[in-house]
Amino acid sequence: MGGAAREISADQHERMLRGMLRIRVVDGRLLNMQRQGRIGFYGTATGEEASVIGSAAALRDSDWIFPALRQGGALMYRGFSIAAHVAQCIGNSMDSAKGRQMPCHASAREFNVVSWSSVIGTQISQAAGAAMAATIAGDDTVVAGYLGDGATSSSEFHVGLNFAAVYDAPVVFICQNNQWAISVPFTKQSGTKGVAEKAVAYGMPGVKVDGNDVLAVYDAVSTAVDRARAGKGPSLIECVTYRMLGHSSSDDPTRYREDAEVDAWGKKDPIERYSAWLAAEGIVSPEERAAIEKELGEEVSAAIKEAEAAPPLSLESLFEDVYEETPRALAEQVKAVEGRAIGKGDPDAAFPL
């Protein structure tokens, strides 16, 4: 394991392991729920837990996160409940996004995690802009802008990194290079051997790190965060990792990659590596890890039960958060749609999602 340069307490080690295990347990259960038709879509981070938690742990809770696709574990690491995560996938009244996002796209203002976008790369320039705003405001906030290897082929990658470098924005771009942009391998994404070396063209440090080593990720991102907070500008961190399952629940990865490749990466499982190191160091024993997994399993079961019991969103929620005062024309439309949607014109009835 890497990252020996930074002291990490036993409590922090356990929190990071718990964060990684939480992702694995939640992802497994919610993927099963999708297969059962209880939610419509899901994308797992199986195999990428070290990149998610190692980077999230290097940030302050006051720092902002601009997610890409597989950073739900970072939000839960900050305290977003599993029940809220499940509810977002359902899109009911517990959903912080009020059903306006597709499943697996959680966000929460109170945890400084902005809304995700499935449009590839948009968050990169947004993260740069938010970091520039922090500089103007005069605070020491750092922004984390996540991206996948496929996003390096988007125009936003150039725009975001260029603006960030020109204006010395306090942003850390964290690329989870999981080798596949859906069915496109990284070798067909770029002529470079990696992502980190692209930073040279923009005038910022680029660091390639073993994305399956949570301590190496923590150390690399911590260094970049410290640099940004000190006013020295942005960095690009490439976490070399692997997506063990499909791009999403709609994807069949067996159609485009070999089993031997998957098996080879499976031997580098980030949770097993970290667990073995923690046990060897006498920090978390195998028995203690098993107890954490059991606890998380029970917590996830209770969270699913809570989320599925929540009522659907009201029809009125469709019209909220647009105007401070609802215009008369819109109010009339609400009444008209309400009568048609309910069928019997009952204004107190729930919208039948």
N, C-alpha and C positions, 0 to 999 in steps of 0.2 A: 504494500500500500504506500502511496505517496503522501505528500502534504505534511511531512514531519517538521517542516520549518515553523509551523504554527501550533501553539499550545491549544488543545481542545479538552475541556473538562469531561469527566466520565458522564455527567448528566447530558452534556451536549452530544456526546457520542450516542448515547441511548436515544436521545430525541431524533437524531438523524437516522438511526436504524429504524426507529418506529415510523418515521416519515416514509422511508422506502418500503417498509412492509405494508404500510397503509395503502400505498399506491397499488401494490401487487394484489392485496386482498380485495380492495374496492374494484379494481379493473376486472378481476376474475368474476366477481359477482355480477357486475353490471353488464359484462359481455354476455353472461348467461341470461340475464334479464332481456337483453335484446333478442337473443335467439328464441326466447319464450314469447316474444311479442309484447312484452310489458313496457319497453321503451323502443323508440324507432331507430336509434343510431348510437354507436359508441366507437371511440377510438382509444386504444390502450397505450400505455407507456411501458409495457412489459419489456425489460431489458435496458431501459433508459432511466431507471430510478436514480442512479447515482448522479447523472447529469442534472436531473431536476432538483433533487434535494441538496446536493453539494453546492449548487449555485444559489439556491434560495437561502441556504443557511449563511451564506457570505454577505447577505444584504441586511440592512436594518429594516424593521417593520415599517418605518416611515418612508423608505425608498419605494419607488413605483415600479410595478411589473407590467410590461406589455407582452402578453403571451402570444405564442404561435399556434400550437395545437395540443401539445402533450404536457402542459404545465399545471394541470389541475392539482397535482400533488403539492405544488408550491403554494397554492391558495389554501389547501387544507393544512399545510405546515404552519401557516400564519394563524390558523384558528377557524377557518371556514368549516362549518360542520359537514359531516358525511351526509346527514339527512338533507341539508341544503344542496349538496352536490347531486344527490339522487333526484331531488325534486326538480332541479334544473333540467335533468334528462327527461323527466316526465312532462314538465311545463305546466305545473298546476299552481295553486295559490301560494305555495311555499317558494316558488321559483323567484330568485332575486331579479331575474331578467323579465319576469312577468310573461313568460311564454313567447317572447319576441326573438329568441335565438334558437338555433337548432340544438339538439342535445349535445352534451359534452362541451359546452361553450360557457362555462360559469364565469362570473365576474362579481366583484363586490367593492363598492366605493370605500367601505369602512376598513378594508384590508389593503387598499391602494393597489388593486389589480383591475385593470381596465377590461372592457368587453372584448372578447376575441372576435376575429374575423376570419372566415374561411377563404377570403380572397388572399392569395399568397403574397406575402411581403408587405402588406399595407402598414403593419405595426412597426416596421423598421424606421420609416421616416417619421411616424408619429412619436416613437420613442426619442428620436433625435430632437424633435420639436419640443417635447415635454422637458427634455434636459436643458435645452436652450432657455426655456421659460424659467426653470429653476435658477439658472445663472442670473437672469434678469431680476428675479425676485430676491436674489441675494442670500438664499438659504443653501444648505449643504446637501440637499437631496441628490441621490444618484438614481438613475433610471436604468433598469435592465430590459433590453430589447431582445426577446428570444426569436429564433428562426430555425428552420430546418435547412438541410443542404439544398433542397429544391428551391428555396427562396433566394439563393445566390444567383439564380437565373432571372430574377425579376428586376424590373427597372428600379423598384423601391430600394433594393440593396445598394445600388450605386448612389441614388439620391440621398438616402439616409446616412450612409457612411461618409459621403462627401461633405454634407452640411455639418455633420457632427465634428468632423476633423477641422474644417475651416473655422468653426466657431468654438473649438475646444469644449464641446458640450460634455457634461459629466454623465456619459452613458456608456454602459458595457453591453456590447452585442454578444449574445451567447448563442452559438450555433450548435444545435444537437445534430451532428452529422451521423445519421443512422444508416447511411449507405444507400438508401432507396428513397426517391421522390415518387411515391406510389410505386409504379413499375419501372421507373427509370433509374438505373444505377448511377452512382456518382461519377464513374468514368465517362459517362455520356452527358454529364451536367457541365463539366469543366475540363479544360486542358491542363489545369494545375493539378498537382498531386493532392492538394488539400485546400481547405478554406482559409486557414490562418494566413497563408502567404499573400492572399489578396489584400490584406491590410496595408501592405507596403505602398501600394498605389495610392492610398488615401492619406498616407502620412500618420499612421497610428500603429501601435504595437499589435502584432498578431501572435497568439500563443496557441499551439496545438497541445492538447492534453488527453490523457487516457480517460475517456468519458465513462468508463465502467469502474473507475477508481474514485470513490466519493471524496476521499481526502485530497487527491490530486486536483479534482475539480474545485473543491472548497478553497484550496490554497491559491490556485490560478485566478479564480474569480475574486477572491479577497484582495489579492494584489492589485487587480484591475480596478476594483471598487475604491481601494485606498488612493490609488492614483487619480481617479476621477474626482473623488471628494477633495483632494488637495488642489484641484484646479488645473490638473495637467492633461485633461482631455480624455477622449474615448479610447477604448480598446476593443479588439475582436478576439473572442475566445472560441476555439473550435474543440468541442467535446466529441471525440471519436467514439461512437457507440454503435448500437445495433437495435433495430426494431424487430423483436422476436416474432411478433404476430403480424397480421395484416395491417395495411395502412388505416383501415377502419373496419367496422363490422360488415361493410359492403364489398370488401376486397378479398380475393383469393390469392395469397402470395405464392402458392404452389405452382401457379401458372407462369411465373417469371423468375423464380430463383431456385437453386438446387438445395436439396436437403442437407448435403454435406456442408454447405456454407452456414446454414442455420445451426447445425449440430456443433460446428467449430466455435461459433459465437456463444452457444449455450454453455460451453465450458468456461466462459469468461463471465458468467452471471454475476452482476454487481452486488447483489444481496448476499450470495454465498461467499464471495470474496471478502466482503466487509465483515460478515458474521464470523468467518474463520479467523480473521485478524483480531477482532474484538475478543474472541474466546482465547486466543493465544496470549493476548495482552492482559487477560484477567479482568476485562471491563464488563462484558456481557457473555454469560455462559450459554451453551446450547439450551439448557433448561430454561433460562430466563428468556431467551429468544422465543422458545415454544410458548411460554406463558404470555408473551406480548402478542403473538399471533392468535392465540386462543381469545385473548381479550378483544383484539381487533375484529375477529370473526363475529363475536357476540355483539360488538358495537355496530358493525355493518348490518347485521340482521335486524337490530332494533331500529337503525336509521332507515332501512328500506321499509319496514312496517310503518314507521312514522310518516315517511314521505308519501307512500301509497295511500295512506288514510286521509291525506289533505284534500279538501274539496277543489273542484276546478276553479279556474279564474272566472270572475264575473264578466259579463259582456262589456260593462262600463270600462274595464281595465284597458280595452282597446283604444280608448280615447283619452286616457290619462297621460300626463307628462309631456304634453305638447304645448298647451297654452296655460298661462297663469290663470286666466279667466276664460272659460269656454265661450266661444262666440255663439250667438244665437243660431246661426245657420247650422253649426256643428251639433248643437244641442237638439235641434229638430231632426237632424239625421240620426242621432243616437236613438231617439224615440221611434223613428221609422224602422230602423234596422232591428231594434229590439223586438218589435212586434213580429216582424217576419222571421227572425232567427229562432225565437221561442216557439213560434207556431200558434200558440194560443194567446199570444199578446200579454202574458203575465209579466209585468215589469219587475217582479221580485224573484223570478225564476233564474236559475244559473244558466249560463251559456252552455249548450250541450256539446262540449268538446269530445 
